[in-house]
Amino acid sequence: MEPPRHGTARSAPGSAVPHRQLQRLPPPAQIDPVSGMVINLADLKEYMQQAIMEPLDHKNLDKDVPYFAEVVSTTENVAVFIWENLKRLLPAGMLYKVKVYETDQNIVVYKGEETISER
């Protein structure tokens, strides 16, 4: 697989996940006594589809995503974009952090107010 080019989210052959991947881990949360869940996984899957996959998957970020017309498409800004989109969809207080892997060695963690680069 060729290395990613600036501004383009890519998938490995046979993969349904864009090159820049997301991990979302909630803080300790209340388990709903009726459902037994913190969040319904089908709902979470739909939120992630709307917030991440539809706007970003297989897109040239600089050309195809209006947000990046005026914002540089760095990994840090992709994390902010994902955060903002998920925050609009998820129940209040549910989003804890967004973790975006550009490579195995270049990882950005965004918690809404701060960006932390992990190496």
C-alpha positions in Angstrom: 0.0 0.0 0.0 1.4 3.4 -0.9 1.8 6.0 1.8 -1.2 8.4 2.3 -1.0 11.7 0.4 -1.8 14.9 2.1 -5.5 15.6 2.1 -6.7 12.1 1.1 -8.2 9.5 3.4 -7.4 6.1 2.1 -8.4 2.5 2.9 -6.3 -0.5 2.7 -7.5 -3.0 0.1 -10.4 -4.9 1.5 -10.8 -2.6 4.4 -14.0 -0.6 5.2 -12.2 1.7 7.5 -10.5 4.9 6.1 -6.7 5.2 6.5 -7.2 7.7 9.3 -9.0 5.6 11.9 -11.0 6.5 15.0 -11.0 5.0 18.4 -13.6 6.4 20.9 -13.4 5.4 24.5 -16.0 6.7 26.9 -15.2 7.6 30.5 -16.9 5.6 33.2 -20.6 6.1 32.5 -23.9 5.2 33.9 -25.3 1.9 32.7 -29.0 2.3 31.8 -30.8 -0.1 34.2 -33.5 -0.9 31.5 -31.2 -1.6 28.5 -28.1 -2.7 30.5 -26.0 -0.5 28.1 -24.1 2.8 28.3 -25.1 3.4 24.6 -26.9 1.2 22.1 -24.2 -0.1 19.7 -26.5 0.2 16.7 -27.0 3.9 17.5 -23.3 4.4 18.0 -22.6 2.7 14.6 -25.1 5.1 13.0 -23.6 8.1 14.7 -20.1 7.1 13.5 -21.4 6.5 10.0 -22.9 10.0 9.8 -20.1 11.8 11.6 -17.0 10.0 10.1 -17.6 7.6 7.2 -20.1 9.6 5.1 -18.1 12.9 5.1 -14.6 11.4 5.1 -14.3 7.9 3.7 -12.6 7.7 0.3 -12.7 11.5 0.0 -10.0 14.0 -1.0 -10.3 16.1 2.2 -9.1 19.3 0.6 -11.4 19.0 -2.4 -14.5 17.0 -1.3 -15.1 18.1 2.3 -16.3 21.7 2.7 -14.9 22.0 6.3 -11.4 21.6 4.9 -11.8 24.3 2.2 -10.6 26.8 4.8 -9.0 24.5 7.4 -5.7 22.7 6.7 -6.3 18.9 6.6 -3.8 17.8 9.2 -4.4 14.8 11.4 -5.1 17.3 14.3 -7.8 19.0 12.3 -9.3 15.7 11.2 -9.6 14.8 14.9 -11.3 18.2 15.6 -13.7 17.6 12.7 -14.7 14.2 13.9 -15.1 15.5 17.5 -17.4 18.3 16.4 -19.5 15.9 14.2 -19.8 13.3 16.9 -20.6 15.8 19.6 -23.6 17.0 17.7 -25.0 13.4 17.4 -24.1 11.7 20.7 -26.0 12.2 24.0 -24.6 15.1 26.1 -21.5 14.1 28.0 -21.0 10.9 26.1 -18.0 11.9 24.0 -14.7 11.6 25.9 -12.0 11.6 23.3 -11.2 11.0 19.6 -8.0 9.2 18.7 -6.9 9.4 15.1 -4.1 7.2 13.7 -2.3 8.6 10.7 0.3 5.9 11.0 1.3 3.5 13.8 3.7 6.1 15.0 1.7 9.3 14.4 -1.4 9.4 16.6 -3.5 12.4 17.7 -5.8 12.4 20.7 -8.4 15.2 20.9 -10.5 15.8 24.0 -12.4 18.8 22.9 -10.1 21.4 24.4 -6.6 20.0 23.9 -4.8 18.0 21.2 -2.2 15.5 22.4 0.2 14.0 19.8 1.4 10.5 20.7 4.6 9.1 19.3 
